[in-house]
Amino acid sequence: MRKTLLFLTLTLLSQWSFAQIGVVQRTELEINKKIGDNYKVLSLNESGILVFIESEESLKGGKKEFIIAKYDSTLQQSWVRSFVMDYDSRLGLHDQDGDYLYFMVVKEDKEYDILKIHLPSGLIVAVKYEKIVEMDITHFVALESILLFGGMVDSRPVVVHYDYVNGKPKVLPAINTLKATLNRLEVCKEDRSIFVLLTPLSNKKKESFFYNIFDMDGTLLTNTIVPYEKDYILYSFQPYLVSRNEQYLFGMYSLLAKDKAQGIYVTHIVNNEQDFIRFYDFSYFKNFFNYLGKRKDKTLSKIKGEREEGNIYKHDYSFLVRELKFIDEKIVFIADSYSPIYREGMNSFMNTNMMMMRGMNMSYRNLMNVNDYMRVPTNRGPVGYRYKHGIVCAFDKKGKMLWDNSLEYKDLESMSGLSPQLQVSTGTDSLTLLNFQDKKIYYKRTDKSLAVEAIREVEIPDKEEADKKLDDREDEAVMQWYGDYFLMYGIQKMKGVGGASNSRRVFYLSKLAYIPPPTQEEKKSD
């Protein structure tokens, strides 16, 4: 049996070693100098992608043009639309509800407009927003005719419930009385309920968190205080909402202090009672310490020694936790470990928060959990981040960890804000871990929890045709798109025939996939 498993493992690795990530489709958009190159991309999974371009050209009346184009999963353009907005406005938070995508347009003085986009047709409709509370909105959710806005007012959490069809805004009850931070704002589409999770501001170790559940009319159904865990500090929260009577929470927990991860917890709540809570210390992960290379065995030996003496080996990792993914009835948890880079003599608090907001807005990611993205001391903050490795693990619906894996990074630093790095796709028999840096894709292709020591690297070609030459490239990125596909995009300068005067700059989209090794027949035909 052992020989059979070894043979299968070697066969899989042998097959994968001959395959390589490559371009299967590519689309180019030639850059117009008047409009500029401020492109952004939003994945719609199997339905395709949206590409946004914010024009740099100032129109009459202090306006500017915003262009949105939808591409299908083969990178063919489905439609393109444009609209005009105030020059100082920008697109902010978004949420998708079926065929509709809602975008907040952020204006001055805490004013907002709402755009409703019909994804199949591209029809854009403005939704009137009646402000009843002046606040910076950090959470935004849409379901049918209801829009939910969350934020803080006078150091108190507030959620505004807005029925935009009937023009009826109201503040959800039992939230702004708490000395807490609004951490999660979600809707369960199965039974049309609203889930609000808050974390206490004080460190008196009385409560781990609070959560309130409302129906879609804004009526309070439950108001629950979850007691403080005696030996563990829960500090990040990623919910999986089954119904208003059943929820799972995944996140990081700490032993030492807030925001220093010891491992991952899973808790199951049924009818407002905690069914179970399970803690998975990083020491027990199969592949967590792969990034240490030759130092891995020494670290594991230290952990074993502590365990034999009855002690817990204490970790102090900082993690950027991602939204949960759901694949083949499994719950997939992804996070990037990082350490801040400090420089003396900088106004840390302002610089750090500006970097955070700019970094997340660049990818149009929802600010659904600001505290998961960055918590820093107010006296001196980072000017950048050094990423160590990315981790991924899968759980069943009973909270049991099924497998884990990781991808180590090669001297990966960012000075533009804290942002996700690890891209993951999982197939029936395969797992792909990938990140992009220094114009190259670094990846591992393996089977769930099977460790692969070697990281492969590939520089994606600019064009399939040999006569297209690449002159320069900038603002490139790679993200997991859908299934086993990734999307690479950015700006490239192409050398023209006849010299530099004929060169052109393009914003490109490339669909990436694993290109299988050639068959014997294909080899013979070559």
KEFIFI-238224 format. One record per residue: x, y, z of N, C-alpha, C in turn. Coordinates in steps of 0.05 Angstrom, whole numbers, plus 5000, padded with zeros to 4 digits. Example, Ala and Ser with C-alpha at 12.3 -4.5 7.8 and 13.67 -1.06 7.14 Angstrom:
<zados>
526448865156524649105156526449345156
525749555142527349795143525850015157
</zados>
This chain:
<zados>
501749765000500050005000501750255000
503950255017505650485018507050534991
507850314978509150344952507250454931
504650374933502650474915502250774918
502050864944501751144949504151304940
506551194944508951334935508951354905
508151144891508051144862506051354852
503651374864501751564856502651854860
504051894883505052154889507152244869
509052064863511052124843509952164816
507852014809506552044783505252324781
503852404802502552674802504652894799
506852874814508853084813510253084786
510652844775511852824749510152954727
507552904729505653024709505753334712
505553434737505453714741508053854733
510253704736512853824729513053894700
511553764683511653824654509554024646
507754104664505754304658506754574668
505754784656506555044665504355244660
504255444677502155654674502755804648
500655854633500955994608498456154601
498656314581496356484572494656324553
491956324559490156184541488356384526
488056624537486656844523487857114532
487857304514488957564521487357784507
486858004521485558234509487158484515
487358664496488858914500486959154496
487259354513485859614510487959824507
488059954484490060154479489460404496
491460504509491160724528490860994514
488761134520488261404509489561604528
491361774517492761964534490962154548
488762234535486862424548485462294572
484762044569483361904591485261814613
487661724606489561634626489661334629
490961244650491460954653490560854681
488560994693487660914720485560684717
486560454710484860214706484660054732
482259934736481859754758480159524749
480359294763479059054754477458934777
475058834771473358694791472458434780
473058214795472257944786469257894791
467957774771465257684774465157384773
467357254778467656964778467056854750
465456644748464856524722463456714703
462256924714460757114696462657304682
465157314689467057484675468357684693
468957914683470258134699469158404690
469458594708468958874701471559024701
471859194681474259364679473359654681
474559804700473860084705476160264696
475460484683477460684677476360954685
477761084703477061354713478561564697
477161714681478461904663479862134679
482162204669483662424681482862694669
481262684648480462924634478263064649
478563324654476563484667474563584647
471963524653469763614635468663874646
466863994631465564244639463964204665
463864404681462364384706463664224728
466264184726467664034747466963744747
466563624723465763344721468063174709
467762914710469562724697467962484688
469062344668467762104657468861854670
467061664675467761404685466761194665
468561014657467860814637467960544649
465860384645465760104655465259914632
466859704630466559504609466459234622
464659064612464458784621465558594600
467158404610468358204593467357924603
466857744585465957474593468457314601
467957054606470156884616472256824595
471656894569473656854548474957124540
474457324557475557594553474457734528
472057654520470657804499468958014512
468958254500467458474512464458424508
462858444530459958414530458658684526
459558884540458459154537460359364549
459959614542461559824554459660064558
459860184581458060414588459760634601
458760874600460161094613458061264628
459061404648457361594663459161824673
457862044680459262284689458862324719
460962394733460762444761462462684768
462162794793463763014802466762944801
468363134794471263074790472562974816
471663074839472862994865471562744876
469662624862468462374872470062134864
469561914877470861664870469061424877
469461204863467960964870469160844896
467360764914468160654939467360364943
465860304964465060034970463059924950
462959664947461059544929459959284941
457659194931456558944938454858834915
454858574912453358454890451058304901
448658334888446258184895445158074870
445757824864444857694840445957834815
444157924797444958054772445658344776
445458444800445958734805448458784822
449958984814452259074829451759354838
452059404864451659664876454359784883
454760034875457160174881456560434896
458060484917457860744930459760944917
458761174911460361394901460961584924
463461604931464261764954464762044946
463362234959463562514953464762664977
464662924976465763074999463763095022
464863155046463163205070461262965076
462462725074460962485081458362455066
458462535041456162505023456662265004
454562124997454861894980452561874960
453261774936451261694917451461384913
449261264903449260974899448760924869
450360754857449960664829449060374829
447060314814446060044811446559954782
448159744779448959654752447759374747
446259354725445159104717447258954700
448458744711450858624700450358504672
448058374667447658254640447558464618
446258694624445858894603447659144605
448659204628450359444632448759684638
446159654643444459894650445259994677
445760264679446660394703444460584713
443560544737441460714749442560834775
441961094779442661224804440561174825
441361094849439561044871439861274890
437661414897437861634915438361534943
440261664957440961594984440261825002
438561775021437661985040439261955066
441062145070442862125094441262215119
441262035139440062105165442162115187
444562005182446762005201449262085186
450762275196453262355184455562175194
456562005176458661825184460361745160
462761655166464461525146463561235144
462661155121461560895117463760695111
464060485128466160285125465060015118
462359975119461059725113458659775095
458359615075456159655056455159385046
452459345048451259085039448659145025
448058995004445559034989444158764987
441558774990439858544985437058644976
436358574951433858664940433458964942
431459054956431059354958432259474982
433859314998434959415023437959465020
438859705028441659765030442359815059
444659705067445559725095448259875095
448460085111450960245114451860225143
454360155147455460145173457860325177
458160425202460460595208460460665237
461960875244462160965272461361265273
459861325294459061605299459561665328
461261865334461961935362462861685377
464661535365465861295377463761075383
461561085370459460875374458760755346
458260495346457560365320454760425312
454360455286451760525275451360365249
448860255246448160125220445560255211
445560365187443160485175441860285156
439360245160437660065143436060245124
436460205098435160385079433560235058
430960265058429260145038429060365016
430660334995430860544975428460554956
426860344954424560344938422360514950
422060484977419960644991421160895004
423760935001425061175013424861185043
425360965057425060955086427660875099
429261075108431661015123431161005153
432660835168432560825197435060705208
435660765233437960655247437160395261
438660185257438059925270438459955300
436659845316436759885345438859695358
439459765383441159595401444059565391
444959745375447659745365449259975376
448160215372449660465380449760505410
448560325426448860345455451360205465
452660055448454959895456457560055453
459460015472462160125469463759905454
463459915428464559705412465159815384
466659645369467259705341465659525322
464559645302463159485282465159325266
464959055268466958885256465958745231
463458645231462358505208459458595204
458758625179455958685171455358505148
453658315151453058115131450058065129
449257945106446457855104446557555097
444657405108444357125101442057115081
442757055056440757065035438756825036
439556615051437756385053435156455066
435256605088432756675102432456975106
434057125091433757425090434057535118
436357485131436857605157439457755156
439757945175442058125177443658045202
446258025198448157935219450058165224
450158265249452058475257453758375279
456358385275458258295296459958535305
460158565331461658785343463758685363
465958815365468058745384468358965405
468658895430468759095452471259275449
470959525457473159715456475059675480
473959595503475559565527476959305528
479059285544480559035547480158915575
477658935585477058835612476458535612
476658405589476358115587473658025598
471558155589468858065597467357935574
467758045550466357935527468357885504
467957665490469557625466468457795443
465857795439464557955419461557955423
460158135409457258155410456258095381
453857985379452657975353449658005355
448558155336445658205335444658095308
442257985309440957885284438358025281
437858125256435458265249434058125226
431458165223430258085197430658315177
429858265152430458465131428858725134
426858725152425358965158426759135178
428959025190430459165211429559115239
427858915243426858845270428958665283
429658735308431558585323430458315331
431958095324431057825331432657715355
435257755355436957665377439057865383
439957875408441958065417443757905437
446057815428447557615442450357715450
451157655475453857715485455357445487
457557415474459157175475461357215496
461357045517463257085539466157065529
467857195545470757195539471856915543
473556825525474956565528477256595547
477256435567479156465589482056455580
482656265563485456225555486156335527
484156435512484656515485483356785479
484656935462483557195453482757165424
480157185418479157175391479257465380
480657495357480957775347480457815318
479857615302478857655275476557465270
474757555252472157415249471357405220
471057155210470057105183467656925186
465257035181462756875186461956705162
460756475168459356315148456556295159
454656425146451856435156450156225143
449256025158447555825148444655925148
443856035171441156155174441256345198
439056475204438956645228439256485253
438956225252439156055276441755895277
443455925256445955775255448055925241
450355955255452656095243455255955251
457255985233459955905239461656155239
463756165255465656375255468456255253
470056355235472856275232474656525237
476956485248478756715252481256635266
482856835273485356805288484856845318
486456695333486356735362489256775372
489456895396492056965407492256865436
494756815444495256755473496656995486
498257135471499957345483498457615485
497357705463496057965463494357975437
492758175435491158205411492858225386
491858115365493058145338495657985334
496357815353498757645349497757355349
497757235325496256985321497856745332
496356575346497356315355496356085338
493956135326492755935309490056025299
488555835289485855885278483755755295
481555905300479355785315476955755296
475155565304472655525290470455495312
468355655310466155625329463555595314
461755435325459155375313457055465333
455255645324453155755342450455675331
448955545348446255455341444255565361
442255705351440155825369441455985391
443456145383444856335402446356195424
446855935421448455785440450955675425
453255685438455655595425455755285426
455455165402455454875400458254765406
460254885394463054815399464855045391
467255035402469455205392471955045392
473355045369475854885366478155065359
480455005370482855165367484954995353
486155105331488154965316490755125318
492555035336495155165339496855115315
498355325306500055295283502055065286
502755005311504654795316503754515305
501154485302500054225293499454225263
499954445249499554455221501654285207
500954175184502854005170504954165154
504054385143505854535125506254825133
505454905157505655185165508455285164
510455125173513155225176514955165152
513755105129515355045105517055285097
516055535103517455775094520155805108
520555655130523055685144525355535131
524755365112526855215097528455035116
531055085116532854915133532354955163
531155175170530655235199528155095209
526654965191524054845198524454625219
526354445215526854225233527654325261
529254535262530154645288527754755303
525954905288523655015301521754795311
521354595295519654365304520754225328
523454215329524754085352524254245378
524354515376523754685398520854655408
519054645389516254605395515754345409
517054135400516753865412517853875441
520154005444521254025471519454175491
518254395482516354535499513954365506
513054215486510654045490511253825511
513653705509514353495527514653595556
515253855559515353965586512754085595
510654035579507954125587507454415581
509054535564508754825558507554855529
506555095524505555155497507655345484
508455265460510355435445508755665434
509555905442507956145435508956275409
506956325391507456455366506656755368
507556915350506757195349506557295321
505157155304504857225276502657445273
503157615253501057805244499957705218
497357695215496157585191494057775179
494057785153491857905138489957685130
487557685142485657465138483757535115
483257345098481657385074478757285078
477057365059474257265059474356965055
472456825067472356535064471556455036
472556225027471756115001470355855006
468455784989466855544992467155374966
468455144969469154984946468454694952
466754574936466054284939465254224968
463454384979462454345007464554375028
466854495021468954545040469254845044
470054915068470455195075473455245075
474455435058477255475054478055745067
480055735084481055955099483756035088
484156285081486656385069487656625085
490256645089491356875103494256915095
495257165097498057225091499357325117
501757215124503257305147505057535138
505357725156506957965149508258085174
510258245169511358405191511658695181
511158895197511359175189514259255185
514659445167517259575163517059855174
518759925193518660185206520860365197
520260625196522360825191521861045212
524061155223523861355243522961625231
521661795248521162065241518762105222
516761915223514461945205511961955222
510062105213507462125226505961865220
506261665237505561395231502561355228
501061465245498161405245496861505219
497461745211496261855186497361705162
499961665161501161535138500161255134
499961105157499060835156496260805146
494460975157491660955149491261045120
492761245111492661325083493461105065
495660955073496560735057494460515056
493260465079491160255080488860315061
487760555063485460635047486160625018
488560735011489360744983489760454972
491060284988491560014979489059854974
487059884992484559724988482859844967
482860104964481160224943482260164915
484860124913485960064887484859804875
484059614892483059364882480059344886
478759564895475859564900475059344918
476559294939475759084959473959214980
471959064988470159165009471759205035
471159425048472359465075470559335095
470159075092468258935109469258895137
471958895140473058845166475659005168
475459255173477859425173479959325193
478959235216480859145237482458895229
481358735210482858505201485158595182
484758825169486758905150489159045163
488659195184490959325197490159435224
491759375244491659495270494459575278
494959825282497659915287497660105311
499960125325500160315347499960605335
498860775351498361055341500861225343
502861135358505161315361507261275339
507361045328509360995307508460755290
507960805265506860595248508760525225
507960315210509660215189509460395164
511660385148511660525122511360315100
511360065108511059845089510759585103
510759365087510259095099512058895085
513058715101514658485091512958235095
512458095073510757855074512457605077
511657435095513257185100512256955084
509656885088508456665073505456685074
504156535056501356525056500456245064
498256225078497255965087494455925077
493755665073490955595065490355335078
487855315089486955065101483955035096
483054785096480254725090479054585114
476454645118474854535140472354415129
471354205142468654115136466654275153
464054215150462054375163461754295193
463354105202463454045231465854175244
467254345229469554495240472054335241
472154105228474653945228476454035205
478954085212480954155192481653915175
481353935149481853715131484653715120
485753945114488553965104489454245106
492054285105493254555104495654555085
496254785075498654815059499655105060
501855165048502955435050504755495026
505255745021507055835001508956045013
511455995012513356195022513956405001
514556655011515056874992518056934991
518857044969521757104964522257394968
523057474993523657754999521557944988
519057884994516758034984516158265003
516458514992515858755008513958934991
512359095006510559284993510659545008
510859754994510760025006508160174999
506260034989503760154980501360064996
501759965020499559885037499359585039
498059495061497659215066495559105047
496158885033494358775013494758475010
492658335001492858044997495057974977
496457754983498557654965498057374954
497257194971496856914963494356884946
494656764923492356694906492156384905
489656284909489256004913487055904894
487555684881485355544867485455244875
483155124880483054844887481254704868
482354484857480754304840480054054855
479053854840478253604853480753464865
482953464850485353324859487753504862
487353764858489753944857489354194874
491654304881491754554895493854734883
493154974876495155164865495455394883
497955454891498655684908500455864892
499756114891501156294872501356574883
503556704877503756994881505557114860
505157384857506557524835508357734846
510857744838512657944847515057964827
516158204824518458244807518058134779
515558184769514958114741514857804736
514757654758514657364755512457244772
511357024763509456864779510956644793
510656624819511756414835509456234844
509755974840507455794846508355514853
506455384866506655094872504054964862
504354734852502054574843502354304857
500354244873500654004890497853884896
497853694914495353564922494753634950
492853814954491853894981494053935001
494553735018496553765040499253655033
499653565008502253465001504353684999
506553655013508553865012510153854987
510754084975512454114952514654314959
517054224959519254394968519854614947
519954544922520954734901518654914893
519255174892517455374881518255424852
516355394834516955444806516355734800
517655834779517256114772517056124741
515456314732515056354704514456644699
515656754677515057024669513157004645
510657104649508657074629509357254605
509257134581509957294557507957514552
508857724539507157944533505057884512
505757704493503957654471504757384459
502857244448503456994435504957024409
504357244394505757284369508657364373
510457254358513257304362514157584354
512557714337513457974328512658194347
511158134368510458334388512658334410
513958554413516058574433515358754456
516058674480515458824504517659024510
516859274514518759484520518859554550
516459554563516359624591513759524602
513559494629511159394642510859514669
508359564678507959694704505159624714
504859654741502259614754501059344748
502659134746501558874740500758724765
498858554762497858394785496658134774
496457944792495157684786493157624808
490757524800488857444820487457184811
486557024831485056794824482356884813
481556764792479156854778476756674784
476756444772474656244777475755964770
474655764783475655494778478555474781
479955374761482855344761484155564745
482755784740483855994723484656234741
486756374731487756624743487456844722
487457094732487457324714489857494720
491357554699493657734701492957984685
493658214697492958474683494958684691
495058894675496859114680497359274655
499459444656500059614634502759524621
502759514595505259434581505659634558
508159694553508959864530510059674509
508859684485509559494464511259644443
513459514435515159634415513759614388
513759834374512459824348514359764326
513359674303514959624280516159884269
518759904266519960144255521160324275
521060244301522460404321520660504343
521860654362520460744386518160934380
518261074358516161264352513461124347
513560874341511060724336510260554360
511560594382510860434406508060514417
506860344432504260404443503960274471
502360404488501860304515499060174515
498859944528496259804529495759714558
493159704565492359564589491459294579
492559084590491958814580490658634602
489158444592487958234609488857964598
489957794615490757534606489557314624
488157134611487056904626489256684627
489856604652492056404655490956134663
492155924654491455654661493855474659
493655234670495755044666495554924638
497754944624497954824597499054544600
497554334594498454064599500853994581
502453794589504653714573503653594546
505253614525504353514499504153204499
502253104484501952814482504052714463
504252444462506252324444505652384415
503052404408502252464380503052754373
502652934393503453214388506453244385
507953094401510853104399511753004372
510452794362511252684336510652884313
508253024316507553214295509353454294
510553524318512453744318515053664304
</zados>
